[in-house]
Amino acid sequence: MAKLTKEEIVATLKEMSVMELNELVKAVEEEFGVTAAAPVAAAAAPAEEEGPAAGPTEVSLFLKSAGMSKVPVIKAIQAITGLGLMEAKKLVDAAPVAVKEHISPVEAEEHKKALEAAGAECEIK
């Protein structure tokens, strides 16, 4: 069995959907007896001790319009929400609409970047 390089692994991960990545994380956790959430919780603990947060802790991501090409936006919505093709298309056609609500500002910013890369116009509230 040929050993994969880091670049090959990263390239493969870029091609995976959010659902596939979630399944991969679960499989790695189970196989090696580790938890992917532990470092995040440890990193978040010092931030809470510093005092009140400057911004909101939960935000919502809204799709304002799909832009010139709907297909890439529909695929991005599928990856973000885990919806099927028809449900994602209906969501895009219903714009302006909330894509995800009550999420962290960091997650919202990541999803916003993905949607804007696909050509959509979106907003975080």
N, C-alpha and C positions, 0 to 999 in steps of 0.2 A: 504494500500500500504506500503510495507516494505521500510524502509529508507536504501539507499545504503551507504556503507562506502567509504572513500576516496580510499582505496586500490582497491575496486571493480570498481570504476569509472576509475581509472588509468589503470587497467587491460583491461577494455573495450576500452579505448582510444588507447591502444597499438595495439589492434586488428583491428582498423579502418584504412581505406585507407586515403590518403591525400584528395581525393575528398570528402569522408564522413566527415572528420574533418572540411573541409572548409564549408560544408553545416551546420554542427553543430554550428560553430562559427557564421555564418549568422543568424541561428535560435535564438541563445542566444542573439545576438545583437538586433534583432527585438523584442524578447519577453521582454527583460529587458531595452530596450532603451539605451544601452551602445555601445561603439565602442572599439573593441579590438586593433585598431591601435593607439589610443591616447597615451597610456603609452610608446609605442615604439618611437613615434615622440618626446615626451617629453624627453626621455632618449637620443635620438640622438642629440638633440639641443645643450647640453653642449659640446659634443664631437667636434662639428663643431667650437665652439668658441675657443677651445684649440689651433688651428692652423691647418696647412695642415696635411692630413692623411699620415701615414708612408707607407701604401701599396695602391694597386689599389682599386678603388671603385667598379669596375665591373670586373668580371672574367668569365671564361667559364669552364665547367666541361666536360672532355673527358673520354670516356670509351676506355681503351686500349685493354682489352680482357675480356672475360666472365669467364675465369678460368675453373676449372674442371667441374662444374655443371651449366648449363645455366638457369635452371628453376627458382632458387631463384633470379638470376640476372634479368631475364625477369620480375618477379613480382616486384622487387625493381624499375626497370625502369618504370613499369606501375604506381607505387605509386608516383614516382617523377614527371613524365611527364603528367600523366592523359591519356596516350595512351591506345588503346585497345590491346588485347592480340597479335594479328597478327602484329600490327604496332610496338609493343615493341620487339617482336621476330625479326622482320626485322632490327630494330635498333641494337640489340645485335649481330646479324649475320654480320652486316656491320662494326663491330669494326675493327680498331680504328675509332671512330666517336664522334662528339660533342653531349652530352646528353642535356645540357642546356647552353645557352649563355647569356651573359650580366646579370649575377646575382650577388648578394652581396657575398663577400668572406665568410661570416658567413653561408649563405644558401648553398654555394658550399661545405663548409667543412662538414655540416650536411649530405648532399646528398652523399658525398664521403664516409663518415663513413658507411652509409646504404649500399652502393654498395660493399664496402670492406667486410662488415659483411656477405653479400650474396656470397662472393667469387670472386668478380670481381676485376680487376686491373684498376685503374682510375687515372687521373691526373687533377690538376687544373692549368689553364694557365691564 
